[in-house]
Amino acid sequence: MTEESEPAPNLDAGDHRPVEAKISLTVPDLLADAQRWYEAGNYSAALKLMERAKGLGGGGDQFFHNLGLIYMARGDYLEAIQSFGESVESIPDGLVNRGYCWELVGDLERARADYVRALQLDTHDVDALVNLGTLELAEGRVDEAKVLLSKAVDIDPRCNWQLADVFLELGDLEGAEQALVLAERAGEERATIQLSEVREMIRADSVRRSR
């Protein structure tokens, strides 16, 4: 399961029986069906199957990490935090995902702690670098944010999309434009709209200066 899955309403998960009819399946069957429902965007069905699998003895770090992803997709962030907590000892992504959920419920210190711990385990964890960098930027620590996001860019140039926000905060429109161009070239589609907005800001600034 991945955090980035996009919902696709009413998509069949490959088994036409109602979820309630799956009680006779084995734990691996239930987990496989839960995976398909998750990818289809039917998080309620995925959760029901995971709960049945847990009742039949399902568990382990990967199980709880996947359960956390389902809770997070549903917006059940406190439940996601608890589930990710069962997996963080062996799945570093669990730390980043739990940190993000801590952000969403407003506990920024615990979020920061999880991101820092993830980076202690892997200094090249792009998601941890980006999440911690954007958190630092949101709290006004622009220099710290720039360092973290620049490290992320060195690993994945698509992260120029987030680094552009640092330049905007510093009032450096040309720097933001360049970062967004690099992000777009690297395949970050979200940079395109913001690049247009920044270029419009540059044009407006040029008009003001010429008056």
N, C-alpha and C positions, 0 to 999 in steps of 0.2 A: 504494500500500500504506500502511496506517496501523498504528500501534503498537497501537491499541485493538481490532483484530479479535478476535472470539471464536471459539474452535474449534467446528466442527460436524462430528463424526466421520462418516466414511463418506459424505460428500456428494460427488456426482459433479461434476467440474469442467466438464462440458459436452462432453467428448470421451471416448468409451468405450474408446478404445485404451489399452493399457498405456503407461506413461511411456516405456519402452524403444522403443516403436514410433514415437516422435515424432522420430526423428533426421533425417528428411527435411524437417521443417518449417523455415521461415525463422526468423530471429532474432525478428522481430516476433510471429510465431505462438507461438514458445516463451515469449516474455515475457508474452504475453496469457494463455496457459495457466498459467504460473507464478503470475500474479496471481490467477487463479480458484482455484487450489489453495491459495494462501496464505489467501485469504478463506474458503475452506472448512475451514481448520484442518489441512490435510494438508501440513505444512511439509517433510517429507521429499521428497514429490513435487515441491513447488515448488522446493526446492533442486536436485534432479536436473535439472529443466528449465533453471534458471538456469545451472548448470554447462555444460549442452549449448550454451546460447546463448553463453556466454563462449567456449567452444571454437570456435564459428562466427564469432567476431569481435565478439560483444556486449561493450559496455563503456560508459564514460562515468560521470559523477557520479551521475545518477539510477539507473543500473544498480547501482552499488556501494552506494548508499543502500538500495535495495530488497533487495539481497542481505544487507546488514547487518540489516535488519528480520527477514528469514527466520532468520538465525543467532540473533538475539536471541530470537525466538519459540521456537526449538529449545533455548535455554539454552546455546548455544555462544558464550559472551560474548567470549572472546578473538578468535575469528574475526569476530564482529560488530564489535569494536573496529577490527580491521584494515580491514574493508570500509567502515565509516563514515569511517575516516581518508582514504579515497580520494574522499570526497564533500564534506568539510566546507568546502572552499574556495568552493563555490557553493550548498550546501544547508545553511542554518543549523540545520535540524532534526537534521542529522547530528551537530552538536556536542552537542546536548542528549541525543540517544540514545547517543552514545559516552560522554558523561559518566555516564549512568545505568549503562551496562555497566561502566565503571570502578568505580562504587560497588559493583556486584554482585560484582566480583572483589576488593573490599577496598582499592582504591587511591583513597582519598578526596581526596588532593591533586590528582591528575589529573582526577578528577571535578569538583572545584571549579573548576579552571582552565578546563575546557570550558564549564561553566555561565557563568562570568564572561565568557569570550570571546563566548558567544552573546548575553549582555546588552550587551556593548560594540557588537555589530552591530545589536541591536534591544532597546532598553530596555523594550519592551512584550511581550517574549517570555514569555508566561504560564508555559509549561512550564519555562523556565529559572528564572524567579522562584520557582516552587513547589519545584522540585528543589533549588535552592540554599538556599531557606528551610528546607526540611525537613532538609537536611544540616546547616545551622548549628544547628538545634534539637537534632538528635541529638548534636551535639558540645558542647551546653551553652551556645551563644551565643544566648541567648533574645532579647535586644534586637535583634540583627541579623536573627534569624529573623522577628521581628514586623514589622520594617520591610519586608522582602522580601515576606512573605505579605500584608501590608496593601496593597502595590502590586499584587499579583496580584488581590486582591479588588476593587480599584478597576476593574480591567479585566474580570474575570469573577467575579461574586458567588458562583459555585459554590465558589470557592477558600476561602470561609469554613470549609469542611469541614477544610482543613488548618490554617487560622488558629486554629480551636478548640483544637488541640493546644498552641498557645502559651499560651492562657488556662488550660488544664489544668495545664501546667507551672508557671504562676504561682500556681496554687491558686485561680483565679478561676472558680468553677463557673458563676456567673450569666453571665459574659462568654462562656464556652464554650457555654452553652445558647443565648444570643442568636445567636452565630455559626452554630451548627448549624441553628437555625431559619431564618436567612437563606439558608444553603446549601440546605436542603431546599426552600424556596420557589423558589429559582433552578433547581431540577431536579436537584440532586445527590442521587441515591437512596442513596448510601452514608452520607449523614448521618443517615438515619432511625434506624438501629440505635444509633448512637453517641448520638443525642439522647435515646433512651430510657434508655440507661445513665447519661448525665449527670443526667437528671431523677431517676433513682433515687438517685444520689449526693447530689443536693440534698435529697431527702426524708430520707435517712438522716442527713445532717448536721443538718437541722432537728430531727429527733428527739433527737439527741445534745445539741443546744443547749438543748432544752426540759426536759431532765432536771435 
